[in-house]
Amino acid sequence: MVFTCKVCETRSVKTACRESYEKGVVVVRCGGCNNLHLIADRLGWFGEPGSIEDFLAARGEEVKKGSVDTLNLTLEDLAGSRS
């Protein structure tokens, strides 16, 4: 996954086990500020069970999904954009 930390604006690339994402809990650490980001909580340990897709959709934000073979990322997707 590629994401931008909302705390320090660092762009990060992380991998996670599919089984953990779909059935467990996934937390990743930002390389810029060491903040922890909840990616998936299917067990409800941190509140309502769900994933980053659910959490962002609830805030009206979009998630681009795909696999290495099918996801076409632009340079802006990888580098991020400043608003």
N, C-alpha and C positions, 0 to 999 in steps of 0.2 A: 504494500500500500504506500501511497505517497500522500503526505499531509503537511499542512502548515500549522505550527504551534500558534495558538491564539494569544499566548503570553509573550513570546519573544520573536514571533514571525520567522522562526527557523523552518526551512523546508526539509523534511525527513523522508527517508524511504525505509520501511520496516517490513518484515515478513512474519507471518504467524501460521501456526498449524491450523489447517482447515477444521479439524475436529474440535479444537479449542474454540474457534470462532463460532462454529455452529452449535456446540453443545456445552460450552464452558464459559470461562472468563478470560479476556485478553486485555492486558494493560501494557502500554508501551511507554518508554521514557524518551523525552525530547533530548536530542544531542546538544541543543543550544543552552537550555536553562535547567535541564534535569527534571522538569515537570512531568508528572505521570498523566497519561491520557487513557481514558477508558474507551476501548474499541468495541468490546462485546461483553455483555453480562447476561448470559442466558439463564443463570441460576438465581438472579435477583439479589446478589450480595450487596449491591450498591443502590438498590431501589427497584424500580420497575424493570423486569427482564427485557432485554433487547440488544440491538447492535448499534454501531455508529450510524448505520443507515436510518434506523428508527429515530435515534436521538437527533440527527440533523434534520430529518423530515419534519419532526415536531417543531423545529425552529424555522422551517421554510427554506432550508438550505439543500443543495443538490449534491449527490454522490455519483461519481462516474465509476461504473463497474465493468469488469471484464477480466480476461486472462491475459497472460503475456502475449499469446498468439492473436487475441481478438481486440485488445484495447489499443486504440490509436491515440497516443499521448503526444501533444505538441510540446515544443520547447517551453512555451508559457505554462503548460500544465506541470512540467517538471520543475521549472525555475520559480513558478509562482508569479503573481502580478501584484503590483502595489496599487491600491485604490486611493 
